[in-house]
Amino acid sequence: MNQFRLSRRPDIGDQIDVSFEFFPPKSDAMEARLWETTERLQPLSPSFVSVTYGAGGSTRERTARTVERIIRETALTPAAHLTCVDATREDADQVIRQFLDIGVSRFVALRGDPADGVGTRYAPHPGGYANAAELVEALARHGAKDISVAAYPEKHPESPDFATDIDMLKRKVDNGAKRAITQFFFDNDLYERYVERARRAGIYVPIVPGILPVHNFGQVANFAGRCGAHVPAWLAERFEGLENDPQTHALVAAAVAAEQVLDLVERGVSDFHFYTMNRADLAFAICHMIGIRANGAREDAKPAAA
């Protein structure tokens, strides 16, 4: 597939539910931007917003503070990320109880990346949960009712094959996960084939596409390479020559993401998770283009220009 081809659907906005991912701020300036982003996106009535948990659990306290503030000051439903990295079972259980005590009802359970980040070989803590499947079981044991997990349309970089990857997803679902949210991807055929593999394996929970608006193509391409995500040639061509033209870059990025979402809708997908990078403008524009309006109002979606 070279690029997405769309046909107009008059009711598309009414069929779509979206969620957004934020990361906890590391400074006062970043905190201010996060809350500007939150205020901008809240009127779109997302089904939930998730708050990430840094490599090695490095942002645990900031994640908790951000989630608690979302509960206290907004009408949004937060989902707290939780990882296994560098934590004993007792540590992880304490964090789970902390989140439950402040009113968190949704979780995103992840194995997590080592403190040194993507590309470093993962080693389980000798006294901790070894993987996300064990972490899901712990969350369910503590009474968490809504648990999301990660899925990898191009398989996890450390998985030797798709069979191993799908088996891990099934273990997470069997232990209590209610949905899977995918790593970002740009080729919808890869996502569709992955869902088919999961269904053949007896996995029937929603597999929600993770959509990454391209704020900076060079950075995204570099990160995709480290994550094992394919960047199609046609996508690179869309952004060619825009390195020093941020306005046009943003317009192209919004169009590309809207095309991707609308193509997935044509394939029967109705839930989408946006990796916002704590920036509202692209996510808001994409939602507008796919027919989602502020305060929950929906209007006819117009296909994005090719």
C-alpha positions as CSV (number, residue, x, y, z in Angstrom):
1,M,0.0,0.0,0.0
2,N,1.6,3.3,-1.1
3,Q,-0.8,5.6,0.7
4,F,-4.3,5.7,2.1
5,R,-7.3,6.0,-0.3
6,L,-10.5,7.3,1.3
7,S,-14.2,7.4,0.5
8,R,-16.6,9.8,2.2
9,R,-18.7,8.5,5.1
10,P,-21.3,11.0,6.3
11,D,-21.5,9.5,9.9
12,I,-17.8,8.8,10.6
13,G,-17.4,11.2,13.5
14,D,-20.2,9.5,15.5
15,Q,-18.5,6.1,15.1
16,I,-15.1,7.1,16.6
17,D,-13.9,7.1,20.2
18,V,-10.5,8.5,21.0
19,S,-8.1,8.5,23.9
20,F,-4.9,10.5,24.4
21,E,-1.5,9.7,26.0
22,F,0.5,12.2,28.0
23,F,3.8,12.0,29.8
24,P,4.5,13.5,33.2
25,P,6.2,16.9,33.1
26,K,9.9,17.2,34.2
27,S,9.9,21.0,34.8
28,D,7.5,23.9,35.6
29,A,7.5,24.9,31.9
30,M,6.6,21.4,30.8
31,E,3.9,21.2,33.4
32,A,2.4,24.4,32.1
33,R,2.4,23.0,28.6
34,L,0.8,19.7,29.7
35,W,-2.1,21.5,31.4
36,E,-2.6,23.7,28.3
37,T,-2.7,20.5,26.3
38,T,-5.2,19.0,28.8
39,E,-7.5,22.0,28.7
40,R,-7.4,22.1,24.9
41,L,-8.2,18.4,24.4
42,Q,-10.7,17.9,27.3
43,P,-13.7,19.3,25.3
44,L,-13.2,16.5,22.7
45,S,-14.5,14.1,25.4
46,P,-11.9,11.3,25.1
47,S,-12.8,8.0,26.6
48,F,-9.7,8.3,28.8
49,V,-6.2,9.8,28.9
50,S,-3.2,7.8,29.9
51,V,-0.1,9.1,31.7
52,T,3.2,7.3,31.0
53,Y,5.7,5.8,33.4
54,G,9.3,6.6,32.5
55,A,12.0,4.1,31.7
56,G,13.1,2.3,34.8
57,G,10.1,3.7,36.7
58,S,12.0,7.1,36.7
59,T,8.8,9.2,36.7
60,R,6.7,7.2,39.2
61,E,6.0,10.1,41.6
62,R,5.4,12.6,38.8
63,T,3.0,10.1,37.1
64,A,1.1,9.8,40.4
65,R,0.9,13.6,40.9
66,T,-0.2,14.1,37.3
67,V,-2.9,11.4,37.5
68,E,-4.1,12.8,40.8
69,R,-4.4,16.3,39.4
70,I,-6.3,15.1,36.4
71,I,-8.8,13.4,38.8
72,R,-9.0,16.5,41.0
73,E,-9.2,19.3,38.4
74,T,-10.7,17.8,35.3
75,A,-13.6,15.8,34.0
76,L,-11.2,13.4,32.3
77,T,-10.7,9.7,33.2
78,P,-7.0,9.0,33.7
79,A,-5.3,5.7,33.1
80,A,-2.0,5.2,35.0
81,H,0.9,3.4,33.3
82,L,2.7,0.9,35.3
83,T,5.9,-1.1,34.5
84,C,7.9,-3.9,35.9
85,V,11.3,-2.4,35.5
86,D,13.7,-2.1,38.5
87,A,10.9,-2.8,41.0
88,T,10.3,-5.7,43.4
89,R,6.8,-7.3,43.6
90,E,6.3,-5.4,46.9
91,D,7.2,-2.1,45.2
92,A,4.9,-2.7,42.3
93,D,2.0,-3.8,44.6
94,Q,2.5,-0.6,46.7
95,V,2.3,1.6,43.6
96,I,-0.9,-0.3,42.5
97,R,-2.5,0.3,45.9
98,Q,-1.4,4.0,45.8
99,F,-3.1,4.5,42.4
100,L,-6.3,2.7,43.5
101,D,-6.4,4.8,46.7
102,I,-6.4,8.1,44.8
103,G,-9.3,6.8,42.6
104,V,-7.6,5.4,39.5
105,S,-9.8,2.9,37.8
106,R,-7.8,2.3,34.6
107,F,-4.3,1.1,34.1
108,V,-1.9,0.5,31.3
109,A,0.3,-2.5,32.2
110,L,3.7,-2.6,30.4
111,R,6.9,-4.6,30.9
112,G,8.7,-1.3,30.3
113,D,12.0,-0.3,28.9
114,P,15.3,-0.4,30.9
115,A,16.4,2.8,32.5
116,D,18.9,3.2,29.7
117,G,16.0,3.3,27.2
118,V,15.0,1.6,24.0
119,G,17.7,-0.6,22.5
120,T,19.1,-1.8,25.9
121,R,18.5,-5.5,26.7
122,Y,15.8,-6.0,29.3
123,A,16.5,-8.0,32.4
124,P,13.7,-8.7,34.9
125,H,14.3,-7.6,38.5
126,P,15.1,-10.8,40.5
127,G,12.4,-10.0,43.0
128,G,9.9,-8.4,40.6
129,Y,7.3,-9.2,38.1
130,A,9.1,-10.6,35.0
131,N,6.8,-9.3,32.3
132,A,3.5,-7.5,31.6
133,A,1.5,-10.7,31.9
134,E,2.6,-11.1,35.5
135,L,1.9,-7.4,36.1
136,V,-1.6,-7.7,34.7
137,E,-2.3,-10.6,37.0
138,A,-1.1,-8.5,40.0
139,L,-3.4,-5.6,39.0
140,A,-6.4,-7.9,38.6
141,R,-5.6,-9.5,42.0
142,H,-5.6,-6.1,43.6
143,G,-9.0,-5.3,42.1
144,A,-8.2,-3.3,39.0
145,K,-11.1,-3.7,36.6
146,D,-9.9,-1.9,33.4
147,I,-6.4,-2.9,32.3
148,S,-4.9,-2.1,28.9
149,V,-1.7,-3.7,27.6
150,A,0.6,-3.1,24.6
151,A,0.5,-4.8,21.2
152,Y,3.0,-4.7,18.4
153,P,1.8,-4.9,14.8
154,E,5.4,-5.4,13.7
155,K,6.2,-7.5,16.7
156,H,8.2,-6.4,19.7
157,P,11.8,-5.9,18.8
158,E,12.9,-8.6,21.3
159,S,10.4,-11.2,20.1
160,P,12.0,-13.8,17.9
161,D,8.9,-14.3,15.8
162,F,5.2,-13.3,15.7
163,A,4.1,-16.6,17.3
164,T,6.0,-15.7,20.5
165,D,4.7,-12.1,20.3
166,I,1.1,-13.2,20.0
167,D,1.5,-15.8,22.7
168,M,2.6,-13.1,25.1
169,L,-0.4,-10.9,24.2
170,K,-2.7,-13.9,24.8
171,R,-1.1,-14.4,28.3
172,K,-1.8,-10.8,29.1
173,V,-5.4,-11.1,28.0
174,D,-5.9,-14.4,29.8
175,N,-4.7,-12.7,33.0
176,G,-7.2,-9.9,32.8
177,A,-6.4,-7.3,30.2
178,K,-9.5,-5.7,28.6
179,R,-7.8,-4.1,25.6
180,A,-4.5,-3.8,23.8
181,I,-3.1,-0.5,22.5
182,T,-0.6,-0.8,19.7
183,Q,2.7,0.7,19.2
184,F,2.5,3.4,16.5
185,F,2.6,2.2,12.9
186,F,2.2,3.9,9.5
187,D,1.1,1.0,7.3
188,N,-2.5,0.0,8.0
189,D,-2.0,-3.4,6.2
190,L,0.5,-4.4,9.0
191,Y,-2.1,-3.6,11.6
192,E,-4.8,-5.5,9.9
193,R,-2.6,-8.6,9.5
194,Y,-1.7,-8.4,13.1
195,V,-5.3,-8.3,14.2
196,E,-6.0,-11.3,12.0
197,R,-3.1,-13.2,13.8
198,A,-4.5,-12.3,17.2
199,R,-8.0,-13.4,16.3
200,R,-6.7,-16.7,15.0
201,A,-5.0,-17.2,18.3
202,G,-8.3,-16.7,20.2
203,I,-7.6,-13.1,21.3
204,Y,-10.9,-11.1,21.0
205,V,-10.3,-8.0,23.1
206,P,-10.2,-4.7,21.2
207,I,-6.8,-4.0,19.6
208,V,-6.7,-0.2,19.6
209,P,-4.4,1.5,17.0
210,G,-1.9,3.8,18.5
211,I,-1.6,6.9,16.3
212,L,1.5,9.0,16.4
213,P,1.1,12.5,14.9
214,V,4.4,13.4,13.2
215,H,5.6,16.5,15.1
216,N,9.1,16.1,13.7
217,F,9.7,13.5,10.9
218,G,13.4,13.1,11.5
219,Q,12.9,12.3,15.2
220,V,10.0,10.0,14.5
221,A,12.0,8.1,11.8
222,N,14.9,7.7,14.2
223,F,12.7,6.5,17.0
224,A,10.8,4.1,14.7
225,G,14.1,2.6,13.7
226,R,15.0,1.8,17.3
227,C,11.5,0.4,17.9
228,G,11.4,-1.8,14.9
229,A,8.5,0.2,13.3
230,H,8.5,0.5,9.5
231,V,8.5,4.0,7.9
232,P,7.0,3.7,4.3
233,A,8.8,5.5,1.5
234,W,5.6,7.4,0.6
235,L,5.5,8.8,4.2
236,A,9.1,10.0,3.9
237,E,8.3,11.7,0.6
238,R,5.4,13.6,2.2
239,F,7.8,15.3,4.6
240,E,10.7,15.7,2.3
241,G,12.1,19.2,2.3
242,L,10.0,20.4,5.2
243,E,12.7,20.3,7.9
244,N,12.8,24.1,8.1
245,D,9.1,24.7,7.4
246,P,7.2,23.9,10.6
247,Q,3.9,25.3,9.4
248,T,3.7,23.1,6.3
249,H,5.1,20.2,8.2
250,A,2.2,20.5,10.7
251,L,-0.4,20.7,7.9
252,V,1.0,17.6,6.3
253,A,1.3,15.7,9.6
254,A,-2.4,16.4,10.4
255,A,-3.5,15.3,6.9
256,V,-1.4,12.1,7.1
257,A,-2.8,11.1,10.5
258,A,-6.4,11.9,9.5
259,E,-6.0,9.8,6.3
260,Q,-4.6,6.9,8.4
261,V,-7.5,7.0,10.9
262,L,-10.2,7.3,8.2
263,D,-8.7,4.4,6.3
264,L,-8.8,2.3,9.4
265,V,-12.4,3.3,10.0
266,E,-13.2,2.0,6.5
267,R,-11.7,-1.3,7.7
268,G,-14.0,-1.4,10.7
269,V,-11.9,0.2,13.5
270,S,-13.7,2.6,15.8
271,D,-11.2,3.3,18.7
272,F,-8.0,5.2,18.4
273,H,-5.3,6.2,20.9
274,F,-3.2,9.3,20.1
275,Y,0.4,9.7,21.3
276,T,0.2,13.5,21.9
277,M,3.8,14.2,23.1
278,N,2.0,16.7,25.4
279,R,1.1,18.8,22.4
280,A,-2.5,19.6,21.6
281,D,-2.6,21.3,18.2
282,L,-2.0,18.3,16.0
283,A,-4.2,15.9,18.0
284,F,-7.0,18.5,18.0
285,A,-6.7,19.2,14.3
286,I,-6.7,15.5,13.5
287,C,-9.8,15.0,15.6
288,H,-11.5,17.9,13.8
289,M,-10.7,16.4,10.4
290,I,-12.2,13.0,11.3
291,G,-15.4,14.6,12.5
292,I,-14.9,14.9,16.3
293,R,-15.9,18.3,17.7
294,A,-15.5,20.0,21.0
295,N,-17.9,19.1,23.9
296,G,-18.7,15.8,22.3
297,A,-20.4,17.2,19.2
298,R,-19.7,15.3,16.0
299,E,-20.0,16.5,12.4
300,D,-19.6,14.9,9.0
301,A,-16.0,14.0,8.4
302,K,-14.3,15.3,5.2
303,P,-11.6,13.1,3.7
304,A,-8.2,14.7,4.0
305,A,-6.4,15.9,0.8
306,A,-3.9,13.4,-0.6
